[in-house]
Amino acid sequence: MATIKDIANAAGVSLATVSRVINNGPKVGDATRARIKEIMKEMGYRPNANARALVTQRNPSLGVVLAELSDPFFATLAHGIETVARQKDIQVLLSSGSIQAKTEMKAIDTLMEHRCEAMVVHSKALSDEVLVDYAKEIPGFVLINRYIEAIADRCVWLDNYAGGASIAKHLLSLGHKKIAMISSQYQIDDPILRLKGVEDELNAAGITIDKTAIELATPDQEGGETAMQNLLSKGIEFTAVVAYNDAMAAGAMSMLLDHGIQVPSEVSVIGFDDVILARYCRPKLTTLKYPIEMMGIKAAELAISLAAKKQIEDSAIVTHKYTPTIVKRESVAIANK
């Protein structure tokens, strides 16, 4: 017997679109609706209670879509979500989006197929419009680490711009004026906003970062090493390096030490996230704390409440935005020149 997934594959559309047709929902063009119905007829598909459960029945499970499963940052996020699910005796179904639109959509659709009405989604590749449509379709759909105004009450997000500005203020307070940056090569909001926060704060102090002092690479240790190698190869003079995240900061420090450059006496390095790696770098990494576990807890609680049709107080909306704070350790010192 054909399933809703078979219909979606044959029609080349998402499970959400087929579900809308089955339940006479909006947001489906007449031509697409007619084509899907024709395919359903050809494949002998008949809507039944199981199919309609995608949008009408509750299931005691919480769907989670993360960018990567092996990254310590996302492991911490998953731990916060799992803590809430365990307390409420709810099963967690986990999937990876890999920062690719097709993969993120497939992950969400698969969770819909498993009838998850509560869902915490980390999506960087899908458009705002697609995510808003999912939020309309899934009662407990919550976005983590992203803000979309149209569904602001379902977004649990970090003020990355403020984080970048905080980094710049801290370095300026220590006399740093020659600052380099290593950031993620992915053109998503997080690195763009962090970089803008740093640049705007420095510009306000009369300091401009030369574009040659900004290197983009993969947001991991290897990327940090590569970015730092490129900066050193250019012969650029700098007293501090701002890294997109702790992994890149660790890679950058390793490359500096390989070249006989001491951290922080010669060059200061500051990261972002405060994952466990930051505490075990040598020197220990000064960084911005990203309260991702706390945000994961909030997102899970919100998703479960929305799925249960519980009313969320308007005052709770303002608590969905979080601000990173500086954790001072050993990798940043007063500028030496």
NORJO-V336979 format. One record per residue. N is the residue number from 1. SS is DSSP state (H for helix, E for strand, - for the rest). D_CENTER is the distance of its C-alpha to the mean C-alpha in whole Angstrom. Layout:
BEGIN
n = (N/N)
ss = (SS/SS)
d_center = (D_CENTER/D_CENTER)
END
This chain:
BEGIN
n = (1/2/3/4/5/6/7/8/9/10/11/12/13/14/15/16/17/18/19/20/21/22/23/24/25/26/27/28/29/30/31/32/33/34/35/36/37/38/39/40/41/42/43/44/45/46/47/48/49/50/51/52/53/54/55/56/57/58/59/60/61/62/63/64/65/66/67/68/69/70/71/72/73/74/75/76/77/78/79/80/81/82/83/84/85/86/87/88/89/90/91/92/93/94/95/96/97/98/99/100/101/102/103/104/105/106/107/108/109/110/111/112/113/114/115/116/117/118/119/120/121/122/123/124/125/126/127/128/129/130/131/132/133/134/135/136/137/138/139/140/141/142/143/144/145/146/147/148/149/150/151/152/153/154/155/156/157/158/159/160/161/162/163/164/165/166/167/168/169/170/171/172/173/174/175/176/177/178/179/180/181/182/183/184/185/186/187/188/189/190/191/192/193/194/195/196/197/198/199/200/201/202/203/204/205/206/207/208/209/210/211/212/213/214/215/216/217/218/219/220/221/222/223/224/225/226/227/228/229/230/231/232/233/234/235/236/237/238/239/240/241/242/243/244/245/246/247/248/249/250/251/252/253/254/255/256/257/258/259/260/261/262/263/264/265/266/267/268/269/270/271/272/273/274/275/276/277/278/279/280/281/282/283/284/285/286/287/288/289/290/291/292/293/294/295/296/297/298/299/300/301/302/303/304/305/306/307/308/309/310/311/312/313/314/315/316/317/318/319/320/321/322/323/324/325/326/327/328/329/330/331/332/333/334/335/336/337)
ss = (-/-/-/H/H/H/H/H/H/H/H/-/-/-/H/H/H/H/H/H/H/H/-/-/-/-/-/-/-/H/H/H/H/H/H/H/H/H/H/H/H/H/-/-/-/-/-/-/H/H/H/H/H/H/H/H/-/-/-/-/E/E/E/E/E/E/-/-/-/-/-/H/H/H/H/H/H/H/H/H/H/H/H/H/H/H/H/-/-/-/E/E/E/E/E/E/-/-/-/-/H/H/H/H/H/H/H/H/H/H/H/H/H/-/-/-/-/E/E/E/E/-/-/-/-/-/-/H/H/H/H/H/H/H/H/H/H/-/-/E/E/E/E/E/-/-/-/-/H/H/H/H/H/H/E/E/E/E/-/H/H/H/H/H/H/H/H/H/H/H/H/H/H/-/-/-/-/-/E/E/E/E/E/E/-/-/-/-/H/H/H/H/H/H/H/H/H/H/H/H/H/H/H/H/-/-/-/-/-/-/H/H/H/E/E/E/E/-/-/-/H/H/H/H/H/H/H/H/H/H/H/H/H/H/-/-/-/-/-/E/E/E/E/-/-/H/H/H/H/H/H/H/H/H/H/H/H/H/-/-/-/-/-/-/-/-/-/E/E/E/-/-/E/-/-/H/H/H/H/H/-/-/-/-/-/E/E/E/E/-/-/H/H/H/H/H/H/H/H/H/H/H/H/H/H/H/H/-/-/-/-/-/-/H/H/H/H/H/H/H/E/E/-/-/E/E/E/-/-/-/-/-/-/-/-/-/-)
d_center = (38/35/32/30/27/31/31/28/28/32/31/27/25/23/23/23/25/28/27/28/31/32/32/33/30/29/27/29/31/35/35/32/33/37/36/33/36/39/37/37/40/41/39/41/38/38/36/36/35/32/31/31/29/26/26/29/29/27/26/25/22/18/16/12/10/8/7/10/12/14/12/13/10/9/12/12/10/12/15/14/14/17/19/19/20/23/24/25/26/23/22/19/18/15/14/12/10/11/9/12/13/16/15/12/15/17/15/15/19/20/18/20/23/23/23/20/21/18/15/11/9/5/6/6/10/12/14/14/17/16/14/16/19/17/17/21/21/20/21/18/15/12/9/6/4/6/10/13/16/18/16/16/17/14/11/10/9/9/12/11/15/16/15/16/20/20/20/23/25/25/26/28/30/31/32/30/31/30/26/24/21/19/15/13/15/12/13/9/9/8/11/13/13/13/16/18/18/20/22/23/24/26/28/29/30/32/30/29/26/28/26/27/26/22/21/18/17/15/13/15/18/20/18/19/23/23/22/24/27/27/27/30/32/32/34/32/33/30/30/26/23/20/17/13/13/15/16/17/19/20/21/23/25/26/27/29/31/32/33/35/33/33/30/30/34/33/29/27/23/20/17/14/12/15/15/18/19/19/22/24/24/27/28/25/22/22/18/16/15/11/13/10/13/14/11/11/15/15/12/15/18/17/17/20/22/21/22/25/26/26/26/23/25/24/24/21/19/19/18/14/14/13/15/14/18/20/21/24/25/27/26/27/30/32/33/36/37)
END
